Amino acid sequence: MDLLTLLLIITSLLCGLTAGLVFTFAVIVMPGIKKFKDKEFIQSFQKMDSIIQNNHPLFMLVWVGSVLAVLASLVIGFKSLVGIEFMLLIAASAIYLLGVQLPTGVINVPLNNKLQTYVTESMNDEELKDTRAEFEDRWNLWNTIRTLFSVISVALFLVLLVLT
């Protein structure tokens, strides 16, 4: 097995795990906590996000590892791929980096960070409602976008893996 094939396997695995994570949030976690009242919704999201904010090692391995694997695949792929295989690598990588990681860093993480600043015990019902409204729909929209792009990128990486 050559280095590029090994990198594509690792990239597909790590990006697939990331796709599964955002997919799970889109179809299970967020619909589940949507049923909570505003205070409980905010608190539950804060608790889940605090695990990520505390750099959970397995989460970090998958999330950061996926970016590093994509970049490593790009570097090695630039040297050895041509034609449709090269285009698949560029497309899969761009879709993943721009459609999953960029919105995460520019939209979802800042929303998470802002939500972490609220102390729900000192907020009245109107403040809780406004805070949730400011967060929930935008976060869910961009998580859905991340989910779609992550699934597409994984599919492209898998096709590339089969072709190489």
C-alpha positions in Angstrom: 0.0 0.0 0.0 1.4 3.4 -1.0 1.4 6.5 1.2 -1.4 8.2 -0.7 -3.7 5.2 -0.3 -3.0 5.1 3.4 -3.6 8.8 3.7 -6.9 8.5 1.8 -8.1 5.7 4.1 -7.2 7.8 7.2 -8.8 10.9 5.6 -12.0 9.0 4.7 -12.2 7.6 8.2 -11.6 10.8 10.1 -13.9 12.9 7.8 -16.5 10.1 8.0 -16.4 10.3 11.8 -16.8 14.1 11.6 -19.7 13.7 9.2 -21.3 11.3 11.7 -20.8 13.8 14.5 -22.5 16.7 12.7 -25.1 14.3 11.3 -25.9 13.1 14.8 -26.3 16.7 16.0 -28.6 17.5 13.1 -30.9 14.5 13.4 -30.8 13.5 17.0 -29.2 15.9 19.5 -30.7 19.2 18.4 -34.2 17.8 17.7 -34.0 16.1 21.1 -33.0 19.2 23.1 -35.4 21.3 21.0 -38.2 19.9 23.2 -36.6 21.5 26.3 -37.7 24.8 27.7 -35.3 27.7 27.0 -33.3 27.5 30.1 -32.8 23.7 29.9 -32.0 23.9 26.2 -29.2 26.5 26.8 -27.9 24.6 29.8 -27.8 21.2 27.9 -26.0 22.7 24.9 -23.5 24.4 27.2 -22.8 21.1 28.9 -22.3 19.2 25.7 -20.2 22.0 24.2 -18.1 22.2 27.4 -16.8 18.7 26.6 -15.5 20.0 23.3 -14.3 23.3 24.8 -12.2 21.3 27.2 -10.4 19.6 24.3 -11.7 16.1 24.7 -8.8 14.1 23.3 -10.8 11.7 21.1 -12.9 14.6 19.7 -9.7 16.6 19.0 -8.0 13.6 17.4 -10.9 13.2 15.0 -11.7 16.9 14.3 -8.2 18.3 14.0 -6.9 15.0 12.6 -9.4 15.2 9.8 -8.1 18.6 8.7 -4.5 17.4 8.9 -5.3 14.2 7.0 -7.0 16.3 4.2 -4.0 18.6 4.0 -1.6 15.7 3.9 -3.6 14.0 1.2 -3.6 17.2 -0.8 0.2 17.5 -0.5 0.9 13.9 -1.5 -1.9 13.9 -4.1 -0.5 17.0 -5.9 2.6 15.0 -6.6 1.0 11.7 -7.8 -2.5 12.3 -9.1 -3.6 13.5 -12.5 -6.9 13.9 -14.4 -10.2 12.9 -12.7 -8.4 11.6 -9.6 -6.7 14.9 -9.1 -10.0 16.8 -9.6 -11.8 14.5 -7.1 -9.0 15.2 -4.5 -9.3 18.9 -5.0 -13.2 18.8 -4.9 -13.4 16.6 -1.8 -10.8 18.6 0.0 -12.3 22.0 -0.9 -15.8 20.9 0.0 -14.6 19.6 3.4 -12.4 22.5 4.3 -14.7 25.2 3.0 -18.0 23.6 3.6 -17.4 21.9 7.0 -14.4 23.4 8.7 -14.8 27.1 7.6 -18.4 27.4 8.8 -17.4 25.6 12.0 -14.7 28.2 12.8 -16.6 31.3 11.5 -20.1 30.5 12.6 -20.8 27.5 14.8 -17.8 27.9 17.3 -18.4 31.7 17.8 -22.1 30.9 18.5 -21.1 28.2 20.9 -18.6 30.5 22.6 -21.2 33.3 23.0 -23.7 30.8 24.4 -21.1 29.7 26.9 -21.0 33.2 28.4 -24.6 33.2 29.6 -25.4 32.3 33.2 -28.9 31.0 32.9 -29.5 31.1 36.6 -29.4 34.9 36.5 -31.6 35.3 33.3 -35.3 36.0 33.2 -37.7 34.2 30.8 -37.5 36.9 28.1 -33.7 36.9 28.2 -33.6 33.1 27.9 -36.1 33.1 25.0 -34.1 35.8 23.2 -30.8 34.0 23.8 -32.1 30.8 22.4 -33.7 32.5 19.4 -30.4 34.2 18.6 -28.6 30.9 18.7 -30.7 27.9 17.7 -31.9 28.5 14.2 -28.6 29.9 12.9 -26.6 27.1 14.6 -28.9 24.4 13.2 -28.9 25.9 9.7 -25.1 25.9 9.5 -24.9 22.5 11.1 -27.2 21.2 8.4 -24.9 22.8 5.8 -21.9 21.2 7.5 -23.6 17.9 7.5 -24.4 18.0 3.7 -20.9 19.1 2.8 -19.2 16.5 5.0 -21.3 13.7 3.6 -20.5 14.8 0.0 -16.8 15.2 0.8 -16.6 11.7 2.3 -18.4 10.2 -0.7 -15.8 11.9 -3.0 -12.9 10.7 -0.9 -14.2 7.1 -1.0 -14.7 7.3 -4.8 -11.1 8.6 -5.0 -9.9 5.8 -2.8 -11.6 3.2 -5.1 -10.0 4.8 -8.2 -6.5 4.9 -6.9 
